[in-house]
Amino acid sequence: MTYPKIAIIGGGPAGLTLARLLQHNSIPCTVFEVDADRYARTQGGTLDLHEGSAQLALKEAGIYEQFLAHARPEGEVLKIYDATGRVLMDENEGVGVKRPSAMNNRPEIDRVLLRAMLLDSLAEDSVKWGMKLVKVEPHPDDETYNLHFASGHIETGFDIVVGADGAWSKVRPLVTDAKPFYSGISGLDVKLSDANVRNPDLGKRTGGGMCLTLGPNKGILAQRNGDGAVRCYAFMRAAESWEQDSGIDFSDMETAKKEFLERYFGDWDQGAKDMVLRSDPDSLVRSMYMLPIGLTWPSRAGIALIGDAAHLMTPFAGVGVNVAMEDSLHLARNIITVKDSWQTGLPAALQKYDADMFVRAEEYAKQTWMYLGLFFHERGGIAMVEHFERTRSREAATAAEEEAKTTALRTEAAREESEKGTLETGGPEVHASGLEIPSPVVAGIGQHVE
Ligand SMILES: Cc1cc2nc3c(=O)[nH]c(=O)nc-3n(C[C@H](O)[C@H](O)[C@H](O)COP(=O)(O)OP(=O)(O)OC[C@H]3O[C@@H](n4cnc5c(N)ncnc54)[C@H](O)[C@@H]3O)c2cc1C
C-alpha cells in the first residue's frame, strides 16, 4: 500500500499527538521541530486535559494509561483570593465543589511530561530535531510541497503539510494573511522552584492546584506543577507598549520585579507580591496574543493547520491544549478514513476537517474571551466567584428539570406496563389438561409476587 508523504511542522502537543494517532494506525509521518533535541525544553507549566477532547485523543492513540500514570487529579483544585488577601473561594478541601461541574475531571499533567510521553510513543527517528521551517513552497510541477529550513536544507515532495507550529506558524501564510494580535494582557512569568521547601508559606498559599489572586483588571495567577514548583503569572490589562513606556529595565530582572510590583501591584496583599518577589531569577516578560475569533479560510489541497497555528487563543479558559489535541484527533480520523483511497479522497477529507475545526475553534475562542473578561474584571475576583455560582445554579436547575422529566417518563412507562400486564394476564389461563393456572399478581414493572 502507498501512503501520502506527510510532514508535521512542530513537535508541541498538537503535532506529536497527530503523529502518534497516524502511526498508531500504520500511517507514516515525519515531525520537523525547531528545538535542538528532546531535552531542549525543560520548562513549562502544567496543563489540564479534558475528558471529551485531549483525553479522548490519548485514548484513541492508545496511550491513555501512560497519561493516567502521570496525571494529577489533585491539581484540579482552585482557590481565589482578592487583592487584599481575603479568600473568596477555596476548593482545597473538595475538588470541583465550587466550580461548574462541566469543569470537573480535568487532571493536570506537566507540559514536559506530556511531551516526553508523546515522544516515547513515536517510531524512532520520526522527529527531526533542529529543523526551523522558514517557508513552505508548492512544487511547480505537481501537487506536492517543499519545505525550506533556516539552515538552507530543503525537504521535498510532501502530499500533506500540517502546520502544528504554534502562534507564529510558517505554514499559516499558505492559507490566510491573518496574524496574531495583542490581547491586551501582559506581565511577568515567574517560577518558584521547590516551593514547599524554599518558600513553605507560599506553597501553602498556593495549595494543591491553581491559586488566583484577582484584583481590578489584574491578577497574580499561580499554578502548582508536578515537580514541586509553582508557576506564576503577574498579569494586567496594559497597552502593547507598556514594557517600553514603563521605563523599567527588564534586563536586570531582580530590580525590575520590585519596580514592576511597586508600580502595578503596589497596594496588593504582600503574600501575592511575594509570589513574584521570591521567584527564581530566570523570570520573563510575557504578552498574550490571539488570532481573530471566528477566523476561516478557503481549504487548500494538502495543507492543514492544527492547534495554536490555526486558532491561537489566550490561556484563560484553559482550553488551548485541549482544542489542539482535539484537532489532531479529528484530522487523524479524517486521514485514516481515506487511507486506502487517499489520492482521490484527501481533498474532501481535509475540507471536512477544516469545516469542523472552524466551528469548534470559534466556540472555544469565545469561551476564552469570556474568561479573559472574568480574570481581568474591574470588580476583581468576586466577578469570577459570582459567575461560578450563577453557572452552578443553572446546572442545578437543569439537573432538577431533567430529573423531573425522567420521573414523569418512568411513571408513565410503569402505568403503561401495568395496563399491559393487566390485559395480558386478564383472565385465568386454561392448560391443555383443562386445569386452571392461577394468574400472577403484577406488583411493579415485570415483578411477580409468588
Ligand atoms: C503562559 C501560557 C499558559 C498556558 N496555559 C494553558 C493551560 O493551562 N491549559 C491549556 O489548555 N492551554 C494553555 N496554554 C495554551 C497552550 O500552551 C497551547 O494552546 C498549546 O501548547 C498549543 O499546542 P500546539 O502544539 O498547537 O502549539 P505549541 O505548544 O506552541 O507547539 C508548537 C511547536 O512548534 C515548534 N515550532 C514553532 N515554530 C517552528 C518552526 N518555524 N519550525 C519548526 N518548529 C516550530 C515549537 O518549538 C513547538 O514545539 C498556555 C499558553 C501560555 C502561553
The ligand as an SDF file (V2000), in Angstrom:
LIG
                    3D

 53 58  0  0  0  0  0  0  0  0999 V2000
    1.6610   31.1070   29.6180 C   0  0  0  0  0  0  0  0  0  0  0  0
    0.7480   30.1040   28.9750 C   0  0  0  0  0  0  0  0  0  0  0  0
   -0.0130   29.2630   29.7750 C   0  0  0  0  0  0  0  0  0  0  0  0
   -0.8890   28.3320   29.1910 C   0  0  0  0  0  0  0  0  0  0  0  0
   -1.6450   27.5220   29.9890 N   0  0  0  0  0  0  0  0  0  0  0  0
   -2.5130   26.6590   29.4190 C   0  0  0  0  0  0  0  0  0  0  0  0
   -3.3310   25.7990   30.2200 C   0  0  0  0  0  0  0  0  0  0  0  0
   -3.2760   25.8040   31.4310 O   0  0  0  0  0  0  0  0  0  0  0  0
   -4.1960   24.9530   29.5760 N   0  0  0  0  0  0  0  0  0  0  0  0
   -4.2850   24.9070   28.2130 C   0  0  0  0  0  0  0  0  0  0  0  0
   -5.0930   24.1350   27.6830 O   0  0  0  0  0  0  0  0  0  0  0  0
   -3.5280   25.6890   27.4430 N   0  0  0  0  0  0  0  0  0  0  0  0
   -2.6460   26.5600   27.9980 C   0  0  0  0  0  0  0  0  0  0  0  0
   -1.8780   27.3480   27.2140 N   0  0  0  0  0  0  0  0  0  0  0  0
   -2.0200   27.2330   25.7590 C   0  0  0  0  0  0  0  0  0  0  0  0
   -1.2660   26.0160   25.2630 C   0  0  0  0  0  0  0  0  0  0  0  0
    0.0660   26.1010   25.7020 O   0  0  0  0  0  0  0  0  0  0  0  0
   -1.2950   25.9560   23.7600 C   0  0  0  0  0  0  0  0  0  0  0  0
   -2.6110   26.1420   23.2980 O   0  0  0  0  0  0  0  0  0  0  0  0
   -0.7750   24.6180   23.2610 C   0  0  0  0  0  0  0  0  0  0  0  0
    0.5660   24.4540   23.6480 O   0  0  0  0  0  0  0  0  0  0  0  0
   -0.9030   24.5510   21.7530 C   0  0  0  0  0  0  0  0  0  0  0  0
   -0.2050   23.4330   21.2770 O   0  0  0  0  0  0  0  0  0  0  0  0
    0.4220   23.4510   19.8250 P   0  0  0  0  0  0  0  0  0  0  0  0
    1.0900   22.1440   19.6610 O   0  0  0  0  0  0  0  0  0  0  0  0
   -0.6030   23.8700   18.8390 O   0  0  0  0  0  0  0  0  0  0  0  0
    1.4790   24.6380   19.8310 O   0  0  0  0  0  0  0  0  0  0  0  0
    2.8310   24.7860   20.6820 P   0  0  0  0  0  0  0  0  0  0  0  0
    2.7020   24.1820   22.0170 O   0  0  0  0  0  0  0  0  0  0  0  0
    3.1910   26.2200   20.5910 O   0  0  0  0  0  0  0  0  0  0  0  0
    3.8940   23.9350   19.8690 O   0  0  0  0  0  0  0  0  0  0  0  0
    4.4110   24.3920   18.6510 C   0  0  0  0  0  0  0  0  0  0  0  0
    5.6950   23.6390   18.3720 C   0  0  0  0  0  0  0  0  0  0  0  0
    6.1810   24.0540   17.1000 O   0  0  0  0  0  0  0  0  0  0  0  0
    7.5510   24.3560   17.1810 C   0  0  0  0  0  0  0  0  0  0  0  0
    7.8330   25.3680   16.1560 N   0  0  0  0  0  0  0  0  0  0  0  0
    7.4550   26.6630   16.1450 C   0  0  0  0  0  0  0  0  0  0  0  0
    7.8730   27.2740   15.0470 N   0  0  0  0  0  0  0  0  0  0  0  0
    8.5210   26.3490   14.3160 C   0  0  0  0  0  0  0  0  0  0  0  0
    9.1850   26.3780   13.0590 C   0  0  0  0  0  0  0  0  0  0  0  0
    9.2660   27.5030   12.3450 N   0  0  0  0  0  0  0  0  0  0  0  0
    9.7530   25.2320   12.5980 N   0  0  0  0  0  0  0  0  0  0  0  0
    9.6750   24.0880   13.3280 C   0  0  0  0  0  0  0  0  0  0  0  0
    9.0640   24.0050   14.5250 N   0  0  0  0  0  0  0  0  0  0  0  0
    8.4940   25.1150   15.0060 C   0  0  0  0  0  0  0  0  0  0  0  0
    7.7550   24.8580   18.5990 C   0  0  0  0  0  0  0  0  0  0  0  0
    9.0920   24.7260   19.0170 O   0  0  0  0  0  0  0  0  0  0  0  0
    6.8030   23.9490   19.3710 C   0  0  0  0  0  0  0  0  0  0  0  0
    7.4070   22.7540   19.7870 O   0  0  0  0  0  0  0  0  0  0  0  0
   -0.9890   28.2630   27.7800 C   0  0  0  0  0  0  0  0  0  0  0  0
   -0.2130   29.1020   26.9740 C   0  0  0  0  0  0  0  0  0  0  0  0
    0.6560   30.0020   27.5620 C   0  0  0  0  0  0  0  0  0  0  0  0
    1.4810   30.9070   26.6790 C   0  0  0  0  0  0  0  0  0  0  0  0
  1  2  1  0
  2  3  1  0
  2 52  2  0
  3  4  2  0
  4  5  1  0
  4 50  1  0
  5  6  2  0
  6  7  1  0
  6 13  1  0
  7  8  2  0
  7  9  1  0
  9 10  1  0
 10 11  2  0
 10 12  1  0
 12 13  2  0
 13 14  1  0
 14 15  1  0
 14 50  1  0
 15 16  1  0
 16 17  1  0
 16 18  1  0
 18 19  1  0
 18 20  1  0
 20 21  1  0
 20 22  1  0
 22 23  1  0
 23 24  1  0
 24 25  2  0
 24 26  1  0
 24 27  1  0
 27 28  1  0
 28 29  2  0
 28 30  1  0
 28 31  1  0
 31 32  1  0
 32 33  1  0
 33 34  1  0
 33 48  1  0
 34 35  1  0
 35 36  1  0
 35 46  1  0
 36 37  1  0
 36 45  1  0
 37 38  2  0
 38 39  1  0
 39 40  1  0
 39 45  2  0
 40 41  1  0
 40 42  2  0
 42 43  1  0
 43 44  2  0
 44 45  1  0
 46 47  1  0
 46 48  1  0
 48 49  1  0
 50 51  2  0
 51 52  1  0
 52 53  1  0
M  END
$$$$
